[in-house]
Amino acid sequence: MRVALVAETFLPQMNGVVGSVLHAVAHLRERGDEVLIIAPRHAGAPESVSVSGARVERVPSAALPGYRDLRLGLASVPRMTAVLRDFAPDVVHLASPFLLGWQALRAAEQCDLPVVAVYQTDVPSYAERYGVPGLATAFTRHVVRLHERASITLAPSSAAIDWLRDQGVPRVRLWGRGVDGTRFHPLRRSEPWRRALAPGGELLIGYVGRLAPEKQVRDLAAIASIPGTRLVIIGDGPERAALEQLLPGAAFLGFLQGEELARAVASLDVFVHPGEHETFCQTVQEALASGVPVVATGRGGPVDLVDSSRTGWLYRPGDLVDLRDRVLDLVGDDRKRAAFALAARDAVAHRTWHSLGEQLRQHHADARREHGRRPAPAPGLAKGDPAA
């Protein structure tokens, strides 16, 4: 099959969307599919490169205000149409579509191509966290309109599926995320690494992710003063400087990846993620695979991942007293923490990228059949759409 994969963000930026794109492309190429990646141009990135044997077509972009490392694709519909016609894909795959994905959807309609749209980012909620709540309603309308027009929408969690269906989006299917159980493994735990951060034998409570408003990292202040522990923050982003002032006793390790990240995650004693707008939350899954119990908010993607009272705890969204109590429960009970750690690894052992890749190939095939049964939607941009 020939797949045109349109990535709203891409290398050298690294986040959950980019990670899942890289795994998907690698699997599709291993199975013999031809893949073209269409992604925003990034300063310093070559115009066209190869990733897992798939060519990358770069299109014009602009930096997100206040977050210059994140590029927004701005290609026109004629440009996207020309790229698709030249490649002649069997299916167009939109990874977390919003601006570039919308243009690609319209181009795919002009080329009469099936579209698989992967819902992965809660953009309307992000607008609220970034201080522009007035845009949330418009963004919601845009996201819903986009997914309504896709042949199939893939969502990573039950919470995401429920939200899309509540908005009236049809043809929604579950497609989660895999985890590299070889890289993220309890055997990566490093006592020398731990001693360097906790020379007094403190337990390490960690967070991994972007340091940005939508991740609610500031909520970790509620657990920063727990006796006998040290907070470890892994990641980077626009809020780092402010967080370093708010959490002066925490260890800020910056952006880590590969073996270095795997060692750090496995060396934690408890993993905490306070974000309430996660459609999945891959870092939670990686912590579980590393044998680290998780405390996460009881909303969004973590609800499917954390088996409360078995692999960790889900606390009441927004209740920072409950967050602290759940962390205290684990750091204060070595036997419970060890039991949760064993259960955590077992809970995600079946979530391999190979199995998720095979599911994706089936979804691509299903989208082609679904497209053949549907009348073509009216072209053009609806009045009031923020992408107009």
N, C-alpha and C positions, 0 to 999 in steps of 0.2 A: 504494500500500500504506500502511496505517496502522501505525506502529511506536512502541511504548512503550519508550523507552530509559532504563534504570535505571542511573544512574552512582553507583558507590560513593563517589567524591569528585568535586567539581565546583567551578566558579568561586565565589568569587575565588581559591581554591586552584588553582595551576597545576603540573601534573606530566605525565608521559607518558600516563597514563590520560585525564586531562582533555583533553590535546592531541588524542589520537586520537578522543575523543568529539566534539570541536568540528569536526574535519574530516569525520567520518562524518555528523554532522547537516547540515552545509553541503551535502554531496553529495546526501544523500537529499532535502533540500528543493529543490535545483536540479533534481532529476529528478521532482519533483512529488509526493513522498511526504509524508504527514501525520505529524509527529513530536511526541510528548510526551516531555519529559525529566523524569524523577523523580530528585531529588537531595537530599542532606542540606541542611537549613537552616544557614546560616552567619551569624554575627554581622555585622550591617551590610548583609547582602544582602536585597533585597526578597523578599517571599513568592512572587511570581509575576512572571517577566519573560519576554522573548522573546529567543531566540538563533537567528539565521538564520531567523527566522520560526517557530521551534518554541517552544511555551509550556513554561516550566519550573515544575514543581510541587514546592515545597519541603516536606520532611517533617522531623519531629523528629530532632535529632542531639545528640551529645555530643562533647566534645573528646577526642582520643587522649591518654592520660596521657603527659606529657613532650613533647608535640608539639601544642600547643593550636591551631595553625593548621589541623590536619588534623581534619575532622569525620567522625564515624561515624554513618551513618543508623540510626535506631532505630524506624522505623515498624512498627506491628503488621501482622499478616497481614490482619485485617479492614479496616484503613485502606488497605492496598495493593490489596486485592480491590475495594474501593469505587472507587478511582481507576481501576483497569483496566476495570471494568464501565462506568464513566462514559465513558471514552475509546473503548472497544471496539476494541482494536488487532487487526491480523491476526497480528502476531508481537511477542513481548517480547524485547528485546535487553538482556542483562545485561553491563555493562562492568566487568570485573575484580571479579566478585561475591564477597562474603564474608558480611557481616551483612545489609545492606540487600538485597543480591542474593538471599540465601537466603529472606528474607521475600517478595520479589517472585516467586521461583520457586514457592513454595507458593501464593501468590495466583494465579499463572498456571495452576497445576494445578487450583485450584478453579474457575477460569473456562474450563478446557479450551482453553488457548491454547498454541501452539508457543513454544519458548524457545531462543534462541541465546545461549550463555554464552561470553564471551570471556575466556580465561585469560591474564592479563597480569601478575600480581603473585605472586611466590613467598613467600606469607605464612608458611608454616612456617619457612623459612630466616630470615625477618625476626625471628621470635620468638626464634630462637637468638641473633641479633646483638643483640637488645635485652635479653639476659640472662635470658630465660625459656624455656630449652630444653625444659623439661617440657611446655610447651604445643605443641611442634612436632608430636608424634604426633597429638594431638587435632585440631590444625588441619589436618593432612594428611587425616585421616579425613573431616573436614567438607568440605574442598575437593573431595575425590574423590566423596563422596556427592552434592554439589551438581551436579558436572559429569556424573555418571552419569545424573542425572534430566533433564538438558537434552536437547532434541531434537537439537541439534548443538553441539559445542564447537569454538571457533576458537582456535588457538594460533599465536603469532607466529614461531616458530622451530622448527628440527628438534629442538633440545634440549628445548624445552617439549613437543613432540609425543611424543618418546620417554619423557619422565617421565610424562606422563598415561597413555600406553598401558601403561607398566610398572605403573602403579597400577590397571590394569583399566578405565580410562575408555573407553567405546566412542564411535564416531561423531565422531572428532577430525579436524579439517581444518586446513590451513595458511591463515592469513590474516595477512600481514605488516603493515608500516606504510609509508605513502608518505612522501616528503620533498619539500618545496617547493624545487625546483631553481632557481627564480628568486630567491627570498630568500637561500637558502644557496648562494653562488656565489663562485668565486675572485676575481671582480672587486670583491667587497666588501672586499678586503684594503686596509688603511689604513696608510700609512707614518707619518703624524702620530700615529695611535693607538699604533703600535708604539714610536715614539720616546719617547712619554710614559711608557711602562712600562719601556723598555729604552734609556735614553739612551746607554749604552755600547755599543750594538749587539748586546746579548745576544739569543740565540735564545729564543723564547717557547714554553714547554711548558705546555699548558693542560688543564684539566678543567672540564666543565660538568655540573652535576647537584645533587641534594640533598646537603647536608652532614649526613649521618645515618649511623649505624653500619653499616647494610646496604650502603652504597656503598663502604666500606673506603677512604675518602679518606686515612686515616692512612698507608696504604701508600705514598703519594706522598713520604713522608719519605725513601724510598730513592733518589729522584732529585732531591731539593731542592738537593743540593750539587754537582751537575754543573757544572764550570767553564764560563763563557761562556754560561750559560742563566739564565732566570728563570721561576719557576713562577707560573702565573696560575690562580686559582681563581674560577670563576663559579658562583654559586648561594648558597643560604642554607639554614639548618636548625639543628637543636638542637646540632650539634657545632661550630658556627662558632667560638665562643670558644675551645674546646679546640684546634682546628686552628690558629687564629691564634697560639697559644702554641707549638705543635709546629713550625709552619712560619713562623718570624718573617720570613724573607726573601721570602715569597710575596706576590703582589698579590691581595688579596681584593676582588673587584668587586661582590659581592652578586648579587641576582637581576636578570638582564637578560632582555629579550624583544624581539620584533620586529626592526626594523632595527638596533637597538643590539646585540642578541645576534648577528645575522648578521655584522656588521662585526667583532665581537670574535673569533668563531670563525674567520673567514677570515683574520684577522691573526695567527693562531698559526702556529708552524712544525711542531709535533708535538702531537697530541692523545693524551691518556692516560686510560684508564678502567680502574680496578682492581677494580671490583665483580664478584664471582663469582656473583651471584644474579640477573642480568639475564635476563628472558625474551626480551627483544629488544634494547634499548638504542638509543633514538632519537637520542641525542646523538652516538653513534658515526656513525650514518648522516648526520647533519647535518654533521659534520666532513668526512666523505668527499665529500659534495656540494660542500663549500667548498674542495675541493682540498687538504685537510690530511691527511697520513698519520697512521695511528692505531696506537697500541700498546695492546692490551687483553688481558685474561686469556683463556686458551684454554678457556673454559667458558661455557655458556649462549648467549644470543643473539648476542654478538659473533662466535662461531665461523662463523655464516652470513654475517656482514657483512664481516669483514676477511679478505682474501685474503693470507695470510701470505707474505712475500717479494715481494709485488707492490703491495699498497695499504697495507701496514703490517706489523706483527708481532703474533702471538699468543704470549704468554709462558706458561710453565708455572704453573698456578694455585698461588698461595701462595709461589712462588719469587721473592723480591724481588731477588735477585742477577740472575736472568734478566731481570726487568723492567728493571733498570738497564742491563744489557748491551744490550737491544733499543733502549732510548732512546739510549744512547751511539752505537749503530750509525748511527742516523739523524741525530743532531745533528753527528756527526763526518764526514759525507759529503754535501756539498751536491748533488752530481749524483744520488746515489741518492734523496735526499729529494725533489728536483724530479721525478724519474721516478715515484716512488711517488705524488706529488701529482697528476700527470696521470692515472695509472691509477685513483686513488681517485674522481675526478669521473666518469670513464667507467663505473665499476662500479655506480653507483647512478642513472645518468641515466634508466633505465627505470622506476624505482620512484616513479611519480607517485601523488598522492592520487586523481586521477580513476580510474586503473586499479584501485586498491584499493577505491574506492567502488563501482565496478561489480561487483567480486568480492563485496563485502558484500551488495549487493542480490540477487545470485544465491544467496548463502548463506541469506538471509532466505526466499527462495522455496523453497529446498530444505528448510528447516526445516518449512515448512508441509506439504510432501509427506511428510516423515518423520513428523511428528506424526500425520498421518492414518493411518499404517500401524501405529502403536504403541498398545498398550492403556494406559489411564491408570494411573499409578503410585498406590500406596496413599498416601492423604494422611497428614499428621501428621509429627511430629519424632521421629527415631530416638533411642533411649535413648543417653545419653552424648554427644550432639551439643553442641558448645560454644555454639551459638546458642540452646539451650533456655532 
